């Protein structure tokens, strides 16, 4: 990979990281807590198309979680949920199947986090986080990415980025 390609890749990753952080913080009223619809989670599906975006999304989640009311606990466990989700999304062969993993892992891990840190009911916490994640990633995310898969500019961006590996 030449120096220019590497710089372009770093810029793309920085933009994705910044987008995740910005969406989470600007929409913080619905990004944190036991009922959450973290719109930035849609970006996790980028890893279905490009594995190198995983770094940007995990880093973006970690940075965004520094602003969480749960503080360092959310930085650790929220980021863990995203990292595990990203790994499974990257391995998926089907976008719909890929979108299920963030629902499962965030529901379980963040549900447990809310239970232990805030003493919220365990199953209700898991369910509410999973439902919010399902609405954002499975419904909105799939709608957006099924449209993007038909967009020449999106496909060109994905292809152009493949040359950076």
C-alpha positions, 0 to 999 in steps of 0.5 A, a space after each residue: 500500500 502506498 503512502 497516499 492510500 494509507 493516508 486515505 484509509 486513515 482519513 476514512 477511519 477517522 471520519 467513521 469514528 467521528 461520525 459514531 461519536 458525534 451521532 451518539 453525543 448529539 443524540 445522547 438523550 436516546 443513546 444512553 440508559 435502559 431505553 436507548 436507540 443509539 442511531 450510531 449503531 447503524 454504522 456497525 453494519 459497515 463492517 459487513 462490507 469492510 472489515 477495516 471499519 471495525 477499528 473505527 467503530 470500536 474506537 468511536 464507541 469507546 470515545 462516545 461512552 466516556 460521555 455516558 452517565 455510567 462512565 468508565 463502566 460503559 467505556 469497558 462493557 459498552 465497547 466490549 459489546 460493540 467489539 464482539 458485535 463487530 467481530 460477528 458482523 464481519 464474519 457474516 455472509 448475509 446482511 440481515 443475519 449480521 444485523 442480529 448480532 448487535 441486538 444479541 450482544 448489546 442486549 445481554 452485555 448492556 442489560 447486565 451492565 444496567 442490572 449491576 450498576 443501576 440495579 435495574 431489572 435484569 430481563 427488562 433491561 436486556 429486553 429494552 436494550 435489545 428492542 432499541 438495538 433491533 429498531 435501529 440496526 435491524 430495521 433502520 440499518 437494513 433499510 439504509 444498507 439495502 438502499 446503499 447496496 444499490 447506490 453506485 457511489 457507495 459501492 465505489 467508495 467500498 471498492 476504492 477502500 478495498 485497494 487500501 488493504 
